[in-house]
Amino acid sequence: MKKEYLSISFCSVVFLTIFHIFFLSCRREQKNVFSTIFVSKEEKIIVFDVEPNFSPKEKYFLFYFNGYPWLKDYCIFVSSSSLRELQTAIAMIDWQLWDKIYTKKFSPKLKIEIYTNIGWESLDDILLIKNFNPYQTTFWGSLAYDNIVLERSYTTNKCSSCDLLPLEESLFLKGLVSLNYKFLKPLKKQKFKVKIHILNNQ
């Protein structure tokens, strides 16, 4: 009887240990699913790299994520992360919030920080945008065109190989107001880490 009890106790300890390791592993995987984006569901943050974009064209978005390359010059910062990864990262944090952003053009309340030589700073201390709309944080994607564009991974600024649709820049910029911005602190053409903290999902 005593041996059976010890055997059951030992098996219970082994099971709990394995479960604990599995649980921690799942938590780590949940935070590091992507190669270029760090996600924390608990803290509701997304971290990724960007470079300033000094293209002379007017800017309509704060960040560019790889997916619709003809919009790249219209963004203040350019990330090496993909738009598909960003979409998935937000959905991991709160899929209902992502649904509202994607289908209803909901503007989430965000806190944006950038890591400079003195540490994390609020983007408001580095960049002044007088007419900023949170929905213009990035081009979030298109219900109509994502399956065509993102699945084919276009890498040029011209969609010359679009078989079905003549995708033009004006199609995605229609109705948007160009951002009236200026840098309060000069930034070099180098990579910076950006942290986006989602503050609400209303």
N, C-alpha and C positions, 0 to 999 in steps of 0.2 A: 504493500500500500504506500509505504514511504517512498519507494523507488518510483512508483507511478506518479506520485505527487511531484517529486523532484523533476521527473521527465516532463510533465505538463508545465511546470514552472519554467523550466529551461526553454521549452518550445515557445512559451508566451513571451519570454524575454527576447528570444531570437526574432519572433514575429514583430514585436514592437520596435526593435532596433532596425529591422529592414524597412518597416513602415515609416519610421522617422527619417531614415536616409532617403527613401523614395520621396517623401514629402518635401524635404529640403532640396532635393534634386529638381523636383517640379517647380519649386519657387525660383530656383536659379534659372531654369530654362525659361520660365515665364518672363524674367527680366532681361534675358539675353538671347532672345529668339533671332534677332537680326544681326547681321555683321556690321552694319553701319549706324544702327539706331539702338540706344539704350532705353528700355521701357520699365517703369515701375508702376504697376497697377495700384499698389497700396498708396503711394505718394502722388499718384496722378501726374507723373512727369514723363517727358520725352526729351532725350538728349541726342544731338547730332552735330556734325561738323558743317560749317559754311565758309564761303569766301565772299568778300565784297565784290559786287559786280559793277564795274565802272563803265559799262556800255552807255553811250550818250542818249539812248532811247528813253522816252518817258517810262516811268515805272508804275505798274498797276498792282503789283504784289510785293510783299515783304520777302518771302522765301520761294525759291524754285526747287522742286524735287524732280528728279529724272522721270520723264514720262511723255510730256508734251514739249519737245525741244524748241519748237517755234515760239514758245512763251518765255524762254530763258532770258532773253535780253530785256524783258519787261519786269524783271524782279531785282530788288535791291541786293539780295544775297542769293548765292547759288550753293546748293548742297549736293554732295555726291550720293546721298541716299535716294532711293526710288520713291515715287509717289505711291506705288502699291504698298511699300513697307510702311509709309506714313499712315495710309488708310487703315491698314491692319493693326498698327500700333494703337491708334485711337480707338478702334473697335475692341481691342483687348482691354483697354482701360474702362470703356463704357460703350457697349454696342448701341444702346439707345441714343446716346449723345451723337455717335457717329451717324446713325440713321437720320437724325434731325439735321445735322450739318449737310449731309449728302443729298437728301431728298427735299428738304424744306429751306435750304440756304440759311440755316440758323447760325447766328454769330456767337460763338462761345466766349466767355470771359476768360482771358488768358493772362498769365504773368510771364513775361519773356525776359530772360537774362542771357548775357553773353560773357564768356570767360576771356578776360584780357590779362595783361601783364600784372595787374594788381588784384586779380581774383574775379569772382562773379560780380557783375554790375548789371543794374537794370538797363534794359535797352533804351528806356526813356532818357537815361543820362548820356547816351551815346548818339542817339538818333532822334531828331524831332520831326514828327509827321503831323502836320496841322489838321489834315482831313482824314485821319485813319479810321477805317471800318474794319473791325476784327475779322470779318469774312474775307478781307483781302490779305490776311496773314499769308495765305498761299492759294494757288489754284487747287482746290480740293479734289477736282475730278469732274467727270461728266457721266451721268447715267446713260446718255445716248451713245457716247463714243469710247468710254473706257475699255470695253471689251474688244474694240477694234485697235485702238492706239496702244494701250498698255500691253496687250498680249503680243503685239508685233514688235515692240521695243524699238521704236524709231529713234535713230541717233543723229539725224540731220535736221537742220532748221526748216527744210522744205519737205512737205509730205508728198514727194513725187511718186511714191509707190502705193498711195492710197487707191485701192481699186474701186471702193464703193462711194467715198465721200471726198469732195474737195475741201479738206479741212484748212481753213484760213485763220490767221491770227484774229481778225475782226470778229469771228464767230464767238470767241471766248472772251473778248474784251468789250463786247457790246454792253452798253449800260453802265460800265465802270468808269469812275473818275480817276484820272492819274493822280498819284500820290504827291502831295506838296511837302517835300522833305529836305532836310539838310543834316549833315553830320555835325554833331556838337564836339566830337573828339575824332581826330583823324585815325583811320584804320588802314593798315597796309594790306597789300594783296597777299594774304596768307590765310591759313585755316584758323578758324575760331570755333570753339564749342558753344552751342546754344542750348539753353534749357527752357522748355515750354512747360509751364505748370497750369493744368486745367483747373480753374477755380470754381466753375459751376457747370451744371448740366440741365439748367432749367429751360 
